[in-house]
């Protein structure tokens, strides 16, 4: 951050910066705490490489992920600039943007543009798959910067059988990590039986299902009903979302939360945490 050692010690001693003490009495700052302090103070990282961050553009500081950011991100994804994309996304987060705002804003804008390339570009499928992999790298790097503790509320979820998409469920997991949950992402093609067993084992506060592929309505309704029963038995809340869920001609169980965006899922998780209960 370009500040003196004495400033760091003073912030630690007054409690503005949380530290742990080594046996020898030295102050040690956890990475997650350093990242949170940068976000809260709107500081500019003078040497981001010390935190393991490279290609971090100063221009992202304080940005909120508008349309221009989405277009810039799309250009970098199409060009295959993985390091630049990771730096851009992390820069938005360090600048104060929430994970939900990044996902619902520039990340969604960029991937929608990339996803349209296959209509007129013979390399469209390759570009989309590569862009997906780069976005997965960026979200995983964000998750490293959060790392909720083992005592955090658990959230778990994935995409149902027949849904092969990696990115949507990971986006939800990263968002819930940012809200202070310990998210367990089971990923695509997760059977109802596997999710139900995981619910019984992990006793999550939240279960999510991301549906990005059009599935047979009767099959989807049956699977969601089974998951709702499993969640109910464990006193967990079930959140369902994804681009295909609203077009499906099904009626969700009354105690299932429909999230039309990652931001809505984050708001529900935040409200649940503020209420102090796990269910």
N, C-alpha and C positions, 0 to 999 in steps of 0.2 A: 504493500500500500504506500510505500515511500515515507512512512513515519518512523520516528525514533523508537528505539527499544524501550526507553523510559515511558513513552506514551502507552505502549502495549502493556507494560507492567502496571501503569496507573489504571488503565481500563480494567485489567484483570482484578486488581486489588479492590476496586469499588464495585465490582460485580457486573460491569457493563459487558465484559467478555468472559465467558465461562472457561475455566481452565481446570486441569487436574494437576496434582502435585506428584512429582516423582519421589522416590525414597530419599533422594538427595535434596529435595526441596525446590527443584526447578519447576517452573511453570510449563505445562505442556497443553497446547491448544488442539483439540480434535478438529479434523478437517471439516466435519459438518458444522461445528461451531464457527470456524473461520468463515465459511461460506455464508452462514446466516448473518454474521456480523457485517460482512461486505454488503449483503442485500439490504439490511436494516439501515446502515449508515450511508448507502449510496456511494460507497467509496470506489475509486478507480484502482484496479490492480496494476501497480507499477511493474511487478515481476510475476505474472501469472504462472510461469513455468514452475515456480516454487511449490505451487499447489497442484502440480501435474497438469496444468492447463496451458495449451499452446494454441496458436491461431485464434486468439481472443481479440476481436475487434473492439476498440474503445468506442466506436460509433454506436454500438448497441446499448451503451449505458443509458438507463432511464427510459428506454423504448418500451412500448406496450404491444408490439407485434401487429402493426397495421398492414394494409394491403401492399404497400411498397415492400415491406419486409417479406411478405409471402412471395412476391415476384422475384425478389433478390435471392431468396432461398431456392425457388424453383430453378433459376438460372444455374445456381451452384450444384444442385442435384443433377440436372441434365448434363452438366459438364463433368460430373463424377468427382467433385472436389470434396472428398469426405472430411478431411481435416478442417477445411473452412466451414463446412456445414456444422460440424461438432462445435467449433469455436463460436459460430454465430448463435446457435441455440443456447449454449451455455452462457454466452454474453447477455442474451435477453433475460435469462433467469437471474444472473448476478445483478443485472440492472434493475431488478424489481418486478419483472413480469412473472405472473404465476404460471405453473406448468399447464394448468387448464387453459389459460389465455394463449399460451404458445401453441398448444395442440389444436384448439378450436380456431385459432387465427392463422398465423403464417404457415404452420405445418400442414394444416388442412388445405389452405389455398394452394400451396406448392404441390402437394401430392395430387390434387384434383387436376392441376395443369399437366403434370407429368402423366397422369393416367389417361389423358385425352390424346396423347401422342400416337398411340397405336392405331388411331383412326386414319392417320395420314403419313406416318413415318414407319418404314419397314423395321427400324430398330426400336420401335416403341416398347415392345415387351421387355427387351433387354434393359432399356433405360428405366422402365418402371421398377423392374426387379432390383436393379442396382440402387435406385433411389430409395427403395424400401429398406434395403440392407444398410444404407448410410443413415437413414432416420432411426433405425434400430440401434445403431452405434451411438447416435446422439442421445437418445432417451436412456440408454444404459449408462452413459457417462453421467447424466443428470442423477440417476439413481444412486450412483457411487457417492455423489456429493451430499446426499440426504442420509441414507443408511439409518432408518429408525431403529431404536433399541429393541432388544429382545422382549422387553416388557410392554411394547406398544400393542395397541389393539390390532388384531389380525383381520385382513381382508383377503379373499381369494376368489379366483374366477378364471375364465377362459372363454373360448369360442366353442360352440357345440359341434357334434359330429356333422361332417359335410361342409364345414366352414374352414377353409385353409389359411385364412389371413392372419399374419403374425402381428402386424402393426397396431390394429385397434385395441386388442387386449393389453398389449404392452403399454400403450398410451394411458389406459385406465390405471394400470398398476403403478406407473410413474406418478400419475396425478394423486393417487391415494397415498403413496409414499410421502409426497409433498405435504399432504394433510396430516401427517403424523402416524399413519397406519403402517403396519408391516405387511406389505402386499406380497402375496404368493401368486404368481402368474403361471397358470397351467397351460396357457397358449392355445393354439388352434386344435381342432379335431379332438376335443375333450368329451368323452362320453358322460352321460348322466350318471352312470354308476361310479365313474372315477371321481366326479365332482362330489357326489353324495358321500363317498368314503372320505374324501378330503375334508368335507364339512364336519363329519363326525369326529375326525381325528384332530383337526386344528381348532374347532369351536370358534369360527370367525364371527366378528361383529357384522361384517358385510360380505355378501357373495355377489359377484357380478357376472353377467353373461353378455358377451358382445356378439351381435348377429350381423354380419356383413354380407352374407350370401343368401339369396332367395331359397328358402327351404320349403318343403311341403307343409302346408299350414297345419294339417292334422298331426304330423310328426313333431313339428315345433311346439304346438300347443301341449302335446303329451309330455314332451321333455321339460318344458317350463313348469308344468303342473307338478311333475315329479321333483324338480329342484325346489319349487316353492314348499313342498311338504318337508323335504330334507332340511331346508333353511328354518322352517317353522319349528321343527323338532329340536333344533339347536339354538333357538332364540336368536337367529341371525336375520338380517334384512337382505332381501334379494333385489338387486338393481339390474334392469334389463335395458339395453340400448343397442345402437348400431344402425347403419343406414338401411338395413333390410327389415328391421323390426316394425317400423311404422307402416310399411307397405303390406305386411302380412295380415291376412284377414283372420285375426285371432283376438280373443278377449283375454287379457291378462288376469290372473287371480287378483282379488281385491287388495291383498297386502303386498303386491309386487310394485316396486317403484320404477316407473318409466323415465329414463334419462334421455332427453333428445340431444344432448351434447355432453362432452366430458365435463364442462363447467357445471352442468346440473348435477352430475354424479358427485363432483367435488363439493358442491353446496350441501347436498344431502349428507355426505360424510362429515362435513364440518359441523352441521347442525346436530348430528348424532353425537359427535364428540363433545360438543358444548353442553349437551343434555346430561352428560356424565354417565350414561348407561351404555351397555354393550348392545342392548336391544330395546 
